[in-house]
């Protein structure tokens, strides 16, 4: 399905990103795993056939541009970008009225600005080389449904959705498709370590997660949604949002 495609996955060493990277390699892609810490990226890449680790703190445009240059130098090309890196879990939870400026900046710098820098760097490369391309933003059901004590996080994810839709319109003439996957309740190591009150009954215990399919999603579930959007079978899909949430947003 994706034989030989070179795909950059930011935050690809852990959580949902690791699931995405694993599925894409199973589909034949060569994956560039990007983390702020090179050792973490390399350790994950060593477990996946054809993968390579790269370092970039996506908050900083210069590091992103250097990373894209390095990926092209290593693989000879880049075919797709998956913007998965994000501030999540306990680091993204705080009462709105008391969220400190540094936490606001951290969430927005990674979740939104980092996505913008990655999209610009990769899309500019494609336009300059007249190559078609493919971008998938990993947002959240929080982009569409309020999550208590996560207002800044939800705002950043809603912005990712709006960004992808506008980019899809603007970049279509360059044969660049841009789509979004909005995961629901996904069980990752981050979720497993943030405390039972956050795992099972929402950030404050005032709501209970209800997924109609009766289970929590896996990182691989998100990986399969991404693989579809990157595949030729999705060649007429752009500006779309796949809600990979087990029906969570049907409520």
Secondary structure, 3 states (H helix, E strand, C coil): CCCCCEEEEECCCCHHHHHHHHHHHHCCCEEEEEECCHHHHHHHHCCCCCCEEEECCCCCHHHHHHHHHHHHHHHCCCCEEEECCCCCHHHHCCCHHHCCHHHHHHHHHHHHHHHHHHHHHHHHHHHHHCCCEEEEEECCHHHCCCCCCCHHHHHHHHHHHHHHHHHHHHHHHHCEEEEEEEECCECCHHHHCCCHHHHHHCCCCCCCCCCCCCCCECHHHHHHHHHHHHCHHHCCCCCCEEEECCCHHHC
